């Protein structure tokens, strides 16, 4: 095991020259030597003209590219790649996040993993994802730089370096095991998405829902040579123990490293305690993440269990529901508080759900009430999990909940970019079939 190092740098601006200097100094201090086919993966899970904090700021990515380009060995290449969330064309998110203009300006290719040739790769250390369809740029990368956005997460406590690997999956496989197995799924992906270098955007962090968060100025950049070490420090910054994040516990249990701060070399010009104290000042009526129990609303949430495992399924349909509600709330402030009385049932709920004359939504294919169910109307949204986009598009209109999914502007953009995505995938299919490889590169594991 290498020495696990995390550098905390003070940075209260998205000025590229300042960020570039921080990244260059961090690479030098960590002793990293980027070379070969260098892949930069940010977090662009969602981006719209309204949702401005869910993604890694393009200035941070620009600074990473410029700094690495200046230090990389001759002949090296750099590309930026991502697979956005909710099966929405990633290039649409690239445009709305400002990546398209940035990439043209600094002459670096932007890649959507969904549009590339794919390689079926086996994962020897996985519990659920025994194989994944890996995009060619991911599989062939010699050096990986993950550039996450530090955010609270309503199901996983935080989304940062390890959670960033959800975006290495194509839309075909992203929602596999996205239920009560999500934390184990995330760690499965670390075998394929183990970065050489982590550079985190914590200039502004996100709280609330990870899909549609609110910004909070933290004024920092985090650099690390190990993803679990980066997440352990990030968890402490956000004010909780890494032992409270199930996917970090799972990663440590599989041999990816210790959760103890004493096993990490922490340096920089801003103390961890100062950042933690600053993050603790976030004042939000629903908490730092959208926990249904804390929302001020007349709607009620009934959280059941996965009938096959008996475990609560907060990371599947419920997580998608909360994300869809948070997105609508960002577009229509005050929406959640003004919801009419109704019920949301997720999983197999043991108890009574009494909403006479009101609507009750059964969300997910396994959703059921083992008790009395009284409702004026029962609405079902199937899926395992029931995706957030499906809930926004199909469920919310039937419940009378406003949704930006049906705004004319969003429909027009989605249609246009979906056609472009389809044409790119069709063109890719003529360039050769999906390949197969025996396993992931051992040299990329710790």
Secondary structure, 3 states (H helix, E strand, C coil): CCCCEEEEEECCCCCHHHHHHHHHHHHHHHCCCCCCEEEEEECCCCCCCCCCCCCCCHHHHHHHHHHHHHHCCCCCEEEEEECCCCCCCHHHHHHHHCHHHHHHHHCCEEEEHHHCCEEEEECCCCCCCCEEEEEHHHHCCCEEEEECEEEEECCCEEECCCHHHHHHCCCCCCCCCCCCCHHHHHHHHHHCCCCCEEEEEEEEEEEECCCCEEEEEEEEEEEECCHHHHHHHHHHHHCCCHHHCHHHHHHHHCCCCCCCHHHCEEEECCCHHHHHHHHCCCCCCCCCECCHHHCCCCCEEEECECCCCCCECCCCHHHHHHHHHHHHHHHCCCHHHHCCCEEEEEEEEECCEEEEEEEEEEEEEEEEEECCEEEEEEEEECCCCCCHHHHHHHHHHHHCCCCHHHCHHHHHHHHHHHHHHHHHHHHHHCCCCCEEECCCCHHHCC
